[in-house]
Amino acid sequence: MFSSLKNFFKSSCIGAAILNMAMAYVAFMLCRVVFFLVNYSTFAPYMSWSLAGQMLRGAMVFDTSALLYLNALYLVVTLLPLHVKETKVFHNVAKWCYIIPNAVGVMANLIDAVYFQYTGRRTTMTVFSEFGNETNLAGIFGVELLRHWYLVLIFAAMLVLMWKLFRKPAVRPRRLVAYYVSQSVSLIVLAPLAIIGIRGSATAGTRPITISNANQYVNRAVETSVVLNTPFSIIRTIGKEIFVTPDYMPDDIMVAAYNPVHRSAPADTLNRRKNVVVLIVESLGKEYIGFYNHNVDGGRYKGYTPFVDSVAARSLTFAYSYANGRKSMDAMPSILSAIPMFVEPFFLTPASLNDIKGLPSYLSQFGYNSAFFHGGHNISMGFSAFAHAIGYDRYFGLDEYEQDGNYGGYDDFDGKWAIWDEPFLQFTADRMAEMKEPFVATVFTATSHHPYKIPEEYEDVFKIEDGLEISRCIRYTDHALRRFFEKASREPWYDSTVFVIVADHTNQNRLPQYSTDIGSFAIPIIFYTPDGSLQPQLRNDVVAQQTDITPTLLAYLGYEVEYVGFGCDLINDNPADTWIVNYNNGIYQFLQGDKMIQFDGERLRAVYDFRSDTLLMHNLVGTVEVDEMETKLKAIIQQYMQRMNNNELVQRK
């Protein structure tokens, strides 16, 4: 019997296909182990044997689907019942049909082991649109190949093993009748099994599995990235409708539960014609700011931002403040138009062509001039297109910086993304000095970003601290912000300005409370007024998010503008009514009061007391009453999807 089995795997097409598919499964599972180890600190503290077994079961489901997609051509040509094809040449063709797709799949999985650190999820199809206009990707990938050389070696080793261990059947079948029967039966059996495997279920009437189905195998949304694989995530998002309007409740009940239409100014707010400067600081996670972390390491932790600390101490800021997304392109719609990121970045969806407004267009009707500043290539990340769409009068990017003879031009380019923060912020202050008041200006910094480089003259000044490569970049950017404020403070417009300092998203983590499902969104939101018109305080009675910035500014300025915005007025709204929403690996996270709920679009998956349970270790689902929170979240989701699909992001008169 053993001899017959050995002969089956050695000589038959079916046996060869089984062995080769098994090898592909092993390759994907090894990639998953690498993914886990590279991101060990994110997953290991919450891991248990029971959870690992549960995740392994889920991983097999998603790997099966992905591998059937990738190996469809190989399986068809191998099992095709046609004996004349059984030649060395044809088998070599079949080998390439196997090696190329699986090599691409392995490469994608290994790349995501690193890219996950910046996005918090597996890559989807939108990545090709996200970086479609970038001209520096070759250099960035080159740097990453050197930085993560061990992944290159792992990929090379796996590719060699797949090549060496690939099994070819016997060249000529000995018994043609048996050959045709076995091949035909195999194809007939394979077809329904492949459909079941790709769909992820044999149950009639169920939908094919999607990325969100990974949540049933994990305890935390971020853990879905271990269960999933990158080829599946990309394949399943090709051509998919991104915004699907759910039918949670009738429209009248939805509006009663949540209505995103605002009038910005309460009746007793004075009209202030103040300038507005919004500083979106790349990757400035709250973890890096000592002001918010007084109790860390017994009070010894000072962070890397002495200047931002000093500003925060003189500002209105918040103990609980969060980003609405994990990418730079999520930040602009959230901060400037009060549109959070649900499912995919707004820039990359068809809804980006909807009518849309933002802070500059709301203020332009009251005589405000506006400008947007970003030191990258002018088409980078779609910033210039979005800035134009929401009404900025002028855009200052790399092109405009190069044309200014007072600065170093392209010599100040960091070689990857943008002009170094220090010279570009000085350039920004000069351009603001030329703007007619009142004005609204936004600057998006760039240096505190992977690959974590700083100007050569600061290499011996700012060092890597606490094992975080980004720490020296944060030190440098903090220094650049100090110099910007020093220059701006000498201008006549300075004292009549409200400044906002906010991060686009978080980055590398060391402290465990910033690695949780919600901690990975924790950023500073700082409102600073040199004239003290906003009382300096660290508020812990409200929860704040990026989408609250535009409503808060409009209310502070006192303009009665009716607009659509998914956020709150952090100055005037009842603290109990403030809330946070973000989307994380198929899970909507919603915070209000002292509770956080996680909702997968169909059912409640978790409830945490996020204020006392900072590591989110105790899931209270089923033990506490959160029906009102769940209803409000459903209303927010339904409003969002409905308005995206119906082009209702602008309030019609």
VOGU-3710 file (C-alpha; in Angstrom, 3 decimals, decimal comma):
1> mfsslknffk> 0,000/0,000/0,000  2,799/2,389/0,893  4,462/1,624/-2,414  1,246/2,370/-4,308  0,791/5,631/-2,453  4,380/6,627/-3,144  3,904/5,812/-6,826  0,690/7,855/-6,882  2,420/11,015/-5,660  5,484/10,386/-7,781
11> sscigaailn> 3,940/9,671/-11,154  0,361/10,969/-11,313  -0,758/14,479/-12,169  -3,233/14,402/-9,279  -0,584/13,385/-6,759  1,797/16,064/-8,020  -0,929/18,726/-7,751  -1,743/17,677/-4,173  1,905/17,865/-3,092  2,465/21,224/-4,788
21> mamayvafml> -0,647/22,738/-3,267  0,425/21,443/0,145  3,767/23,186/-0,371  1,946/26,439/-1,184  -0,054/26,112/2,052  3,171/25,656/4,010  4,727/28,691/2,302  1,742/30,900/3,216  1,758/29,637/6,783  5,481/30,362/7,115
31> crvvfflvny> 4,783/33,897/5,864  2,183/34,225/8,593  4,700/33,142/11,224  7,126/35,769/9,908  4,335/38,370/9,933  3,590/37,537/13,568  7,239/37,649/14,652  7,982/40,951/12,882  4,993/42,475/14,695  5,450/40,462/17,869
41> stfapymsws> 4,764/43,286/20,324  1,359/43,959/18,745  0,057/40,396/18,981  2,018/38,405/21,565  0,740/40,058/24,796  -2,822/38,977/23,992  -2,066/35,535/22,570  -3,176/32,243/24,087  -3,169/28,652/22,846  -6,933/28,673/22,369
51> lagqmlrgam> -6,800/31,931/20,402  -3,888/30,628/18,313  -5,888/27,515/17,414  -8,906/29,623/16,518  -6,782/31,909/14,343  -5,161/28,909/12,647  -8,579/27,579/11,638  -9,444/30,947/10,157  -6,083/31,194/8,415  -6,715/27,901/6,614
61> vfdtsallyl> -10,032/29,233/5,302  -8,512/32,429/3,884  -5,376/30,699/2,603  -7,516/28,161/0,786  -9,412/30,903/-0,989  -6,266/32,840/-1,927  -4,329/29,773/-3,084  -7,185/28,583/-5,268  -7,249/32,000/-6,939  -3,477/32,017/-7,409
71> nalylvvtll> -3,231/28,421/-8,597  -6,338/28,198/-10,745  -4,382/28,142/-14,020  -1,843/25,647/-12,696  -4,565/23,264/-11,476  -6,511/23,458/-14,732  -3,520/22,812/-16,994  -2,246/20,046/-14,720  -5,551/18,197/-14,467  -6,649/18,789/-18,058
81> plhvketkvf> -7,434/15,300/-19,462  -5,269/15,406/-22,576  -2,479/12,845/-22,653  -0,542/14,524/-25,482  0,258/17,433/-23,155  2,249/15,210/-20,821  5,654/16,326/-22,046  8,677/17,918/-20,402  7,961/21,211/-22,117  4,371/21,302/-20,937
91> hnvakwcyii> 5,333/20,349/-17,399  7,865/23,171/-17,370  5,102/25,553/-18,453  2,914/24,205/-15,633  5,773/24,764/-13,219  5,978/28,444/-14,172  2,176/28,693/-13,843  2,715/27,553/-10,264  5,911/29,361/-9,295  5,078/32,877/-10,515
101> pnavgvmanl> 1,685/33,389/-8,788  2,810/31,758/-5,545  6,064/33,732/-5,499  4,057/36,944/-5,906  1,762/35,829/-3,099  4,669/35,072/-0,773  6,307/38,400/-1,627  3,088/40,313/-0,901  2,726/38,599/2,473  6,303/39,370/3,468
111> idavyfqytg> 6,044/43,004/2,345  2,927/43,407/4,473  4,846/42,227/7,531  6,532/45,641/7,359  3,775/47,785/5,805  1,332/46,622/8,493  3,287/48,705/11,014  2,063/51,860/9,262  -1,491/50,876/8,352  -2,595/48,440/11,058
121> rrttmtvfse> -4,190/46,146/8,488  -3,530/43,976/5,449  -3,053/45,787/2,164  -6,060/46,037/-0,153  -6,506/46,941/-3,815  -6,541/50,651/-3,065  -2,792/50,584/-2,408  -2,240/50,877/-6,176  -4,266/54,086/-6,262  -2,723/55,363/-3,042
131> fgnetnlagi> 0,791/55,390/-4,478  -0,150/55,820/-8,125  1,344/59,317/-8,348  4,497/58,690/-6,346  7,769/58,837/-8,280  10,036/57,787/-5,437  8,850/54,255/-4,787  11,928/52,563/-6,263  14,178/54,378/-3,809  11,876/53,620/-0,885
141> fgvellrhwy> 11,722/49,931/-1,748  15,475/49,901/-2,143  15,944/51,277/1,351  13,470/48,756/2,726  15,283/45,861/1,064  18,417/46,885/2,932  16,640/47,577/6,227  14,768/44,277/6,147  17,418/42,126/4,492  16,280/39,101/6,490
151> lvlifaamlv> 12,906/39,181/4,710  14,728/39,208/1,381  16,680/36,118/2,467  13,495/34,406/3,654  11,816/35,135/0,325  14,823/33,855/-1,626  14,980/30,678/0,477  11,268/30,003/0,047  11,485/30,608/-3,697  14,396/28,194/-4,037
161> lmwklfrkpa> 12,571/25,563/-2,001  9,395/25,919/-4,061  11,466/25,559/-7,221  13,439/22,561/-5,961  10,540/20,750/-4,326  8,049/21,312/-7,125  6,726/17,897/-8,126  6,266/16,944/-11,759  4,268/13,879/-12,770  5,519/11,147/-15,085
171> vrprrlvayy> 6,004/12,421/-18,613  3,887/9,784/-20,348  0,904/8,051/-18,705  1,142/4,287/-19,039  -2,567/3,485/-19,080  -4,593/5,966/-21,083  -8,013/4,775/-19,883  -7,030/5,184/-16,234  -5,424/8,518/-17,067  -8,533/9,973/-18,714
181> vsqsvslivl> -10,877/8,656/-16,048  -8,759/9,959/-13,152  -8,094/13,332/-14,770  -11,741/13,864/-15,718  -13,021/12,829/-12,299  -10,437/15,094/-10,643  -11,572/18,109/-12,657  -15,222/17,339/-11,962  -14,531/17,034/-8,238  -12,197/20,038/-8,201
191> aplaiigirg> -14,741/22,446/-9,696  -17,281/22,399/-6,815  -14,543/22,078/-4,190  -12,767/25,107/-5,663  -16,004/27,105/-5,584  -16,519/26,129/-1,949  -12,896/26,944/-1,111  -12,976/30,324/-2,835  -16,315/31,231/-1,259  -15,128/30,011/2,141
201> satagtrpit> -18,290/28,065/2,819  -20,302/25,114/1,507  -23,545/26,469/2,948  -26,048/27,502/0,309  -27,280/31,072/0,470  -24,261/32,469/2,296  -22,154/35,244/0,842  -18,536/34,599/-0,147  -16,180/35,418/2,692  -14,747/38,915/2,786
211> isnanqyvnr> -12,066/40,612/4,831  -14,542/41,328/7,637  -15,202/37,598/8,149  -11,763/37,284/9,720  -13,174/38,940/12,841  -14,996/35,759/13,826  -11,658/34,067/14,525  -10,082/36,753/16,739  -10,630/38,716/19,924  -9,290/42,068/18,662
221> avetsvvlnt> -9,784/43,735/15,295  -6,049/44,146/14,715  -5,584/40,367/14,990  -7,475/39,850/11,736  -4,225/40,744/9,986  -2,720/37,489/11,269  -5,685/35,443/10,076  -5,821/37,075/6,641  -3,236/36,945/3,891  -2,388/39,794/1,546
231> pfsiirtigk> -3,321/38,158/-1,790  -6,824/37,461/-0,460  -7,188/41,046/0,785  -6,159/42,448/-2,592  -8,153/40,017/-4,745  -11,332/40,404/-2,695  -11,272/44,213/-3,009  -10,858/44,372/-6,793  -13,831/46,223/-8,257  -15,850/45,950/-5,064
241> eifvtpdymp> -18,453/48,524/-4,089  -16,879/50,292/-1,145  -19,842/52,083/0,379  -22,912/49,899/0,867  -25,846/51,588/2,596  -27,165/49,358/5,388  -30,823/49,216/6,313  -30,498/49,400/10,072  -33,482/51,697/10,625  -35,997/53,936/8,827
251> ddimvaaynp> -34,655/57,379/7,857  -36,719/59,265/10,436  -35,355/57,115/13,254  -31,847/57,443/11,803  -32,051/61,236/11,811  -33,403/61,228/15,353  -30,518/59,026/16,502  -27,855/61,025/14,675  -27,911/63,962/12,280  -24,601/65,244/10,847
261> vhrsapadtl> -26,070/68,600/9,775  -24,621/71,403/11,955  -25,090/75,076/12,488  -21,641/75,952/13,667  -22,289/78,755/16,150  -24,395/78,670/19,281  -26,428/81,830/19,821  -24,166/83,332/22,488  -20,862/82,959/20,581  -19,178/86,168/19,407
271> nrrknvvvli> -17,970/86,555/15,847  -14,169/86,394/15,755  -12,293/87,215/12,569  -9,232/85,278/13,624  -6,708/83,623/11,384  -6,632/79,835/11,467  -3,436/77,786/11,143  -3,778/74,000/11,175  -0,519/72,094/11,571  -0,948/68,438/10,604
281> veslgkeyig> 2,206/66,804/11,934  3,217/63,553/10,297  3,104/60,534/12,654  3,008/62,578/15,880  1,473/59,856/18,026  0,431/60,828/21,542  2,917/58,291/22,873  5,826/60,528/21,865  4,594/63,577/23,813  5,662/63,743/27,448
291> fynhnvdggr> 2,816/66,124/28,352  0,281/63,296/27,947  2,382/60,633/29,661  3,273/62,020/33,104  2,804/58,667/34,820  4,849/56,539/32,429  7,993/54,937/33,897  7,250/56,425/37,282  7,167/59,949/35,869  10,621/59,615/34,291
301> ykgytpfvds> 9,362/59,429/30,718  9,704/62,819/29,023  8,902/61,906/25,424  10,640/63,523/22,474  8,754/66,824/22,081  9,831/69,481/24,590  8,404/72,268/22,415  5,038/70,613/21,771  4,907/69,896/25,513  5,263/73,595/26,216
311> vaarsltfay> 2,535/74,513/23,733  0,156/71,842/25,051  0,572/73,234/28,573  -0,725/76,611/27,294  -3,546/75,185/25,178  -6,935/73,563/25,155  -6,200/69,891/24,686  -7,651/66,512/25,577  -6,668/63,425/27,520  -8,667/61,210/25,153
321> syangrksmd> -8,094/62,235/21,540  -7,885/59,996/18,490  -7,358/59,846/14,753  -10,132/58,669/12,478  -7,733/56,655/10,296  -4,291/55,109/10,072  -2,986/56,729/6,869  -1,926/60,233/5,903  -4,646/60,448/3,268  -7,277/59,671/5,907
331> ampsilsaip> -6,344/62,779/7,868  -7,194/65,632/5,469  -10,893/64,744/4,977  -11,248/64,068/8,713  -9,552/67,246/9,922  -10,670/69,718/7,262  -14,080/68,371/6,185  -15,215/66,318/9,206  -15,390/63,157/7,088  -13,991/60,058/8,838
341> mfvepffltp> -12,443/57,078/7,067  -14,825/54,146/6,736  -13,744/51,023/4,807  -11,218/52,768/2,496  -9,542/56,192/2,304  -11,983/58,769/0,952  -9,422/59,939/-1,655  -9,446/56,497/-3,266  -13,192/55,981/-3,580  -15,666/57,119/-6,250
351> aslndikglp> -17,227/59,337/-3,566  -14,183/61,612/-3,813  -15,927/63,064/-6,894  -18,918/64,111/-4,796  -19,630/67,746/-4,022  -17,616/68,528/-0,928  -16,695/71,468/1,263  -14,217/72,100/4,021  -12,816/74,663/6,370  -11,510/77,037/3,634
361> sylsqfgyns> -14,730/76,993/1,598  -16,854/77,598/4,717  -14,704/80,594/5,650  -14,179/82,001/2,160  -17,697/83,456/2,122  -16,614/85,640/5,046  -13,558/87,023/3,261  -10,942/84,474/4,297  -7,935/83,787/2,068  -6,504/80,293/2,175
371> affhgghnis> -3,409/78,275/1,376  -2,277/74,677/1,811  1,380/73,730/2,345  3,035/70,334/1,858  6,704/69,886/0,988  6,198/66,823/-1,207  5,722/66,566/-4,949  2,641/68,563/-5,871  0,664/65,478/-6,885  1,823/63,443/-3,884
381> mgfsafahai> -0,867/61,445/-2,061  -3,668/63,376/-3,763  -3,286/66,267/-1,295  -3,357/69,013/-3,924  -6,502/67,624/-5,562  -8,351/67,448/-2,264  -7,106/70,894/-1,195  -8,465/72,340/-4,436  -11,771/70,473/-4,025  -12,460/71,981/-0,598
391> gydryfglde> -11,609/75,523/-1,612  -7,976/76,373/-0,863  -6,954/79,370/-2,959  -3,309/78,375/-3,295  -1,220/75,232/-2,918  2,463/75,401/-1,986  4,422/72,231/-2,597  7,858/71,122/-3,722  7,522/73,034/-6,998  6,860/76,371/-5,292
401> yeqdgnyggy> 9,616/75,780/-2,763  12,149/75,149/-5,535  11,162/78,379/-7,246  11,904/80,460/-4,137  15,506/81,639/-4,393  15,690/82,338/-0,660  15,821/78,636/0,151  17,892/75,635/-0,852  15,484/74,304/-3,465  15,814/70,646/-4,319
411> ddfdgkwaiw> 18,943/70,396/-2,151  16,563/70,465/0,831  14,643/67,438/-0,476  14,939/64,436/1,843  15,464/62,089/-1,093  12,225/60,179/-0,552  9,133/62,189/0,326  9,462/65,935/0,771  11,471/68,997/1,794  12,883/68,662/5,301
421> depflqftad> 10,477/70,081/7,902  12,702/72,876/9,217  13,293/74,762/5,946  9,790/74,081/4,664  8,169/75,422/7,824  10,320/78,538/7,550  9,162/78,902/3,936  5,580/78,392/5,139  5,892/81,163/7,737  7,215/83,525/5,043
431> rmaemkepfv> 4,264/82,796/2,759  1,777/83,236/5,618  3,282/86,659/6,306  2,298/87,624/2,744  -1,312/86,492/3,106  -4,079/89,028/3,583  -5,920/88,632/6,867  -8,038/86,910/7,852  -6,654/83,698/6,421  -6,832/79,971/6,926
441> atvftatshh> -3,618/78,059/6,298  -2,856/74,373/6,658  0,551/72,758/6,592  1,201/69,014/6,438  4,719/68,125/7,618  6,654/65,140/6,285  9,997/64,364/7,943  8,726/62,274/10,865  8,025/59,426/8,483  9,570/56,215/7,364
451> pykipeeyed> 12,451/55,685/6,491  13,176/57,846/9,573  15,915/60,057/8,188  16,900/63,533/9,367  19,201/66,158/7,807  22,870/65,266/7,996  23,698/68,283/10,163  21,438/66,893/12,900  22,722/63,311/12,878  24,797/63,948/16,010
461> vfkiedglei> 22,152/66,128/17,637  19,065/63,913/17,631  19,619/60,234/18,420  17,370/57,169/18,396  15,816/56,732/21,845  14,007/53,825/23,523  14,647/51,637/20,483  12,215/53,665/18,353  13,739/54,757/15,051  11,128/57,483/14,678
471> srcirytdha> 12,176/59,139/17,960  14,976/61,198/16,408  12,647/62,308/13,595  10,108/63,452/16,174  12,885/65,357/17,981  13,840/67,043/14,721  10,241/67,916/13,797  9,650/69,312/17,284  12,717/71,517/16,748  11,325/72,589/13,343
481> lrrffekasr> 7,999/73,496/14,952  9,803/75,556/17,574  11,590/77,541/14,879  8,313/78,013/12,973  6,574/79,449/16,034  9,569/81,650/16,841  9,379/83,154/13,372  5,584/83,400/13,314  5,495/85,056/16,746  7,296/88,066/15,305
491> epwydstvfv> 4,554/88,618/12,726  1,591/90,992/13,317  -0,887/88,240/12,439  0,326/85,896/15,197  -1,648/87,169/18,195  -4,930/87,129/16,264  -4,570/83,493/15,218  -5,881/80,174/16,500  -3,399/77,359/15,963  -4,278/73,684/15,817
501> ivadhtnqnr> -1,585/71,025/16,230  -2,775/67,553/15,297  -1,218/64,355/13,976  -2,356/62,554/10,862  -1,939/59,137/12,506  0,258/57,192/14,897  3,432/55,291/14,090  5,859/53,029/15,957  4,833/51,961/19,460  6,709/50,956/22,582
511> lpqystdigs> 4,215/51,484/25,391  1,518/48,774/25,578  -1,407/51,185/26,039  -0,640/52,627/22,593  -0,680/49,226/20,880  -4,318/48,404/21,598  -7,168/48,630/19,102  -7,884/52,200/20,196  -4,439/53,152/21,508  -3,052/52,787/18,003
521> faipiifytp> -5,251/55,772/17,046  -4,204/58,027/19,967  -2,956/61,416/18,758  -2,727/64,960/20,157  -5,376/67,553/19,312  -4,199/70,961/20,537  -5,965/74,341/20,181  -3,564/77,182/20,973  -4,464/80,892/21,035  -1,596/83,298/21,829
531> dgslqpqlrn> -4,081/85,821/23,219  -5,482/83,257/25,663  -9,034/83,450/24,317  -9,253/79,678/24,664  -8,666/78,743/28,290  -5,640/76,431/28,601  -6,694/73,115/30,084  -6,303/69,374/29,658  -9,869/68,130/29,448  -10,688/64,554/30,301
541> dvvaqqtdit> -14,474/64,956/30,363  -14,775/64,882/26,563  -13,516/62,478/23,916  -12,027/64,166/20,849  -11,339/63,092/17,272  -10,006/64,651/14,089  -13,495/65,196/12,701  -14,230/67,499/15,662  -11,630/70,060/14,572  -13,633/71,834/11,845
551> ptllaylgye> -16,866/71,983/13,910  -14,912/73,302/16,907  -13,096/75,973/14,884  -16,254/77,160/13,156  -18,047/77,409/16,492  -15,094/79,232/18,086  -15,013/81,736/15,219  -18,730/82,262/15,660  -19,930/81,832/12,099  -23,396/80,421/11,552
561> veyvgfgcdl> -22,608/78,076/8,691  -24,918/75,150/8,050  -22,838/72,177/6,959  -22,507/68,395/7,012  -19,868/67,104/9,389  -19,380/63,881/11,326  -18,003/65,483/14,471  -18,706/67,564/17,573  -18,022/71,067/18,874  -15,530/70,322/21,644
571> indnpadtwi> -16,029/73,719/23,283  -19,802/73,968/23,538  -21,244/70,479/23,197  -22,244/68,540/26,293  -19,198/66,386/27,175  -21,453/63,344/27,526  -22,541/63,796/23,897  -19,031/63,791/22,415  -18,000/60,595/20,685  -15,292/58,913/18,613
581> vnynngiyqf> -15,623/56,644/15,615  -13,015/54,885/13,525  -12,783/51,822/11,337  -10,240/49,105/12,015  -9,946/45,881/9,993  -13,667/45,485/9,321  -14,639/46,700/12,790  -16,279/50,017/13,656  -15,012/51,347/16,989  -17,249/53,789/18,823
591> lqgdkmiqfd> -16,415/55,601/22,067  -18,746/57,651/24,224  -18,630/58,372/27,939  -16,430/55,664/29,416  -17,318/52,839/27,029  -15,969/51,639/23,709  -17,955/49,251/21,534  -16,742/47,272/18,533  -19,289/46,466/15,825  -18,669/44,413/12,683
601> gerlravydf> -21,567/45,864/10,694  -23,941/43,147/11,793  -23,410/42,452/15,469  -21,707/43,791/18,553  -18,399/42,045/19,127  -16,895/43,772/22,148  -17,496/46,344/24,873  -14,700/47,856/26,958  -14,410/50,429/29,700  -11,582/52,176/27,880
611> rsdtllmhnl> -10,797/54,649/30,674  -10,092/52,068/33,383  -9,205/49,077/31,194  -6,447/50,820/29,247  -5,118/47,582/27,727  -8,630/46,447/26,705  -8,265/43,099/28,449  -11,859/42,676/29,670  -14,604/42,290/27,070  -17,877/43,272/28,749
621> vgtvevdeme> -20,175/42,380/25,861  -23,437/40,992/27,174  -22,822/42,253/30,697  -23,413/45,999/30,283  -26,154/47,989/28,576  -24,947/49,748/25,412  -28,062/49,668/23,219  -28,161/53,459/22,895  -24,516/53,564/21,801  -25,092/50,801/19,270
631> tklkaiiqqy> -28,119/52,598/17,821  -26,171/55,835/17,473  -23,254/54,071/15,780  -25,621/52,363/13,334  -27,208/55,735/12,570  -23,765/57,263/11,935  -22,801/54,418/9,586  -26,121/54,584/7,728  -25,918/58,380/7,403  -22,333/58,127/6,143
641> mqrmnnnelv> -22,999/55,451/3,539  -26,238/57,041/2,367  -24,652/60,459/1,955  -21,614/59,021/0,168  -23,773/57,141/-2,322  -26,283/59,972/-2,842  -23,772/62,844/-3,077  -25,112/64,474/0,105  -21,887/65,660/1,756  -22,861/69,293/1,199
651> qrk> -25,919/70,829/2,814  -28,213/72,089/0,045  -30,005/75,381/0,466
//
